[in-house]
Amino acid sequence: MKLDDRKGMECVASKMLKLPNIQKYEVGRKTENGFIASVEMDDGFEFKIHAYSVQQVYPSTVMQLIEKKSNEKEIHIIVSPYISERTAEICEKNGMGYFDYAGNCWFVGHSIYLSERGNKNLQPKQNSAVSVFGRSSRVSSLILRELFADLTKAWKLKHLSEKVNCSIGQVSKVMDFLVKNAWAVKTSEGYKISEPESVLKEWSKTYGKKEVSSYPCYSLENPAALEKKLRKLRQDMGIESYLTGFSGGVRYAPVVRYNKVHVYIAPEDIQEAINYLELKEVDSGANVIIFTLENDSYIKDCRIIQEDKVVSPLQIYLDSTQLKGRGEEMAEAVLKKEIIK
């Protein structure tokens, strides 16, 4: 949807007319998608700017415009109320100028270099991000995890829906969202993720907005002894537990030392597990965090490592990015070693 032409034109003009090396800036005519402006420099050089005015711009929108202008010599810019960080990065990388209503901009042309970032701007609500990346989005989560299981594989919607046991419509919604944000591509062979690190970064952001239900506890025993007890919990009581966070992450990438055990247990088994492990629930100083296993997507592709059940590398990444201390370091190590090989 095209935005208000006047506001878009004023947005660009306010920046251009402040530059001392510009003698003249004026809009020549409106176009179907925006406007064309003429710029005259103090050395007499003149050039035109082709502006695309867009109400809501997505990375895929930018990629399409970049592909469209690839064989043209004119200078192109995008004007929109809001420009996301990812959109801005794509623009700068490909020489596409941009201006938003908060004053953030980037422009390179002739002897002009404009760059301003960091101005706060209200991001339009994107319910799609929550519905795809949210903790409670079980089906979307299973679809994403299947895509990450083999990043080289291209999926037809039908085959992916059958694999995950959900409707084609649900798969289509997820893939449309990924493609719109330039995180996935559609080829003749099917859909595949093209920017896995960017997907995980955004997924973890949304994932962390809602905290998973947890039970902070304290034990006099060290992590190794506690993890041994968790194995006995399975043998003696039939209660399954799945290591995550630091205690799970070191099974994949031993890059940090840890003194706190993070584990998933089914909600109906948690109190019995606390009693068996002789834990005390505390408000502070916890060295055992029991996360509620809210849905089975958390333990998809879990593994048995040295007799311990450990959540998948992808789940380790999502959980570790939420942890204080060296959580991001752990997440990055698992990402490089196990997810993006």
SULLINQUI-V483155 format. One record per pair of residues at least 24 apart in sequence whose C-alpha atoms are under 8 Angstrom apart, sorted by the first residue. I is the first residue (numbers start at 1). J is the second residue. If there is no record, write none. Layout:
i=I j=J
i=I j=J
This chain:
i=1 j=54
i=1 j=55
i=1 j=56
i=2 j=33
i=2 j=34
i=2 j=53
i=2 j=54
i=2 j=55
i=3 j=53
i=3 j=54
i=3 j=55
i=3 j=80
i=4 j=53
i=5 j=34
i=5 j=35
i=5 j=53
i=8 j=53
i=8 j=79
i=8 j=80
i=8 j=101
i=9 j=35
i=11 j=79
i=11 j=99
i=11 j=100
i=11 j=101
i=11 j=103
i=12 j=79
i=12 j=99
i=48 j=74
i=48 j=75
i=49 j=74
i=49 j=75
i=49 j=76
i=49 j=77
i=50 j=74
i=50 j=75
i=50 j=76
i=50 j=77
i=51 j=76
i=51 j=77
i=51 j=78
i=51 j=79
i=52 j=76
i=52 j=77
i=52 j=78
i=52 j=79
i=53 j=78
i=53 j=79
i=53 j=80
i=54 j=78
i=54 j=79
i=54 j=80
i=55 j=80
i=55 j=81
i=56 j=80
i=56 j=81
i=56 j=82
i=56 j=124
i=57 j=82
i=57 j=83
i=57 j=87
i=58 j=87
i=58 j=180
i=58 j=181
i=59 j=86
i=59 j=87
i=59 j=90
i=59 j=180
i=59 j=181
i=59 j=182
i=60 j=179
i=60 j=180
i=60 j=181
i=60 j=182
i=61 j=180
i=62 j=87
i=62 j=90
i=62 j=91
i=63 j=90
i=63 j=182
i=66 j=94
i=66 j=96
i=75 j=109
i=77 j=107
i=82 j=121
i=82 j=122
i=82 j=123
i=82 j=124
i=84 j=123
i=128 j=177
i=129 j=177
i=129 j=206
i=130 j=206
i=132 j=174
i=133 j=203
i=133 j=204
i=133 j=206
i=133 j=207
i=134 j=203
i=134 j=206
i=134 j=207
i=134 j=210
i=135 j=207
i=135 j=210
i=135 j=212
i=138 j=295
i=138 j=296
i=138 j=297
i=139 j=164
i=139 j=166
i=139 j=170
i=139 j=297
i=140 j=170
i=140 j=171
i=140 j=174
i=141 j=297
i=142 j=297
i=142 j=300
i=143 j=171
i=143 j=174
i=145 j=300
i=145 j=314
i=147 j=192
i=147 j=193
i=148 j=193
i=148 j=196
i=148 j=339
i=151 j=192
i=151 j=193
i=151 j=196
i=151 j=340
i=152 j=192
i=153 j=192
i=154 j=187
i=154 j=189
i=154 j=190
i=154 j=191
i=154 j=192
i=155 j=189
i=155 j=190
i=155 j=191
i=155 j=192
i=156 j=189
i=156 j=190
i=156 j=191
i=157 j=190
i=157 j=191
i=196 j=340
i=200 j=318
i=203 j=318
i=204 j=318
i=204 j=321
i=204 j=322
i=207 j=318
i=208 j=322
i=212 j=291
i=212 j=292
i=213 j=291
i=213 j=292
i=214 j=289
i=214 j=290
i=214 j=291
i=214 j=292
i=215 j=281
i=215 j=289
i=215 j=290
i=215 j=291
i=216 j=281
i=216 j=282
i=216 j=283
i=216 j=284
i=216 j=286
i=216 j=287
i=216 j=288
i=216 j=289
i=216 j=290
i=217 j=279
i=217 j=280
i=217 j=281
i=217 j=282
i=217 j=286
i=217 j=287
i=217 j=288
i=217 j=289
i=217 j=290
i=218 j=279
i=218 j=280
i=218 j=281
i=218 j=282
i=218 j=285
i=218 j=286
i=218 j=287
i=218 j=288
i=219 j=278
i=219 j=279
i=219 j=280
i=219 j=286
i=219 j=287
i=219 j=288
i=222 j=259
i=223 j=258
i=223 j=259
i=223 j=260
i=223 j=261
i=226 j=261
i=226 j=277
i=227 j=261
i=227 j=308
i=229 j=277
i=230 j=277
i=231 j=307
i=231 j=308
i=233 j=273
i=233 j=276
i=233 j=277
i=239 j=265
i=239 j=269
i=239 j=273
i=240 j=265
i=240 j=266
i=241 j=265
i=241 j=266
i=241 j=309
i=242 j=299
i=242 j=302
i=242 j=308
i=242 j=309
i=242 j=310
i=242 j=311
i=243 j=308
i=243 j=309
i=243 j=310
i=243 j=311
i=244 j=310
i=244 j=311
i=244 j=315
i=244 j=316
i=244 j=319
i=244 j=320
i=245 j=316
i=245 j=319
i=245 j=320
i=245 j=323
i=245 j=327
i=246 j=320
i=246 j=327
i=246 j=330
i=248 j=310
i=248 j=311
i=248 j=316
i=249 j=313
i=249 j=316
i=249 j=320
i=249 j=330
i=249 j=331
i=249 j=334
i=250 j=330
i=251 j=305
i=251 j=310
i=252 j=313
i=252 j=334
i=252 j=337
i=252 j=338
i=253 j=330
i=253 j=333
i=253 j=334
i=253 j=337
i=255 j=329
i=255 j=330
i=255 j=333
i=256 j=326
i=256 j=330
i=259 j=287
i=260 j=286
i=260 j=287
i=260 j=288
i=260 j=289
i=261 j=287
i=261 j=288
i=261 j=289
i=262 j=288
i=262 j=289
i=262 j=290
i=262 j=291
i=263 j=288
i=263 j=289
i=263 j=290
i=263 j=291
i=264 j=290
i=264 j=291
i=264 j=292
i=264 j=293
i=265 j=290
i=265 j=291
i=265 j=292
i=265 j=293
i=266 j=292
i=266 j=293
i=266 j=294
i=267 j=292
i=267 j=293
i=267 j=294
i=313 j=338
i=313 j=339
i=314 j=339
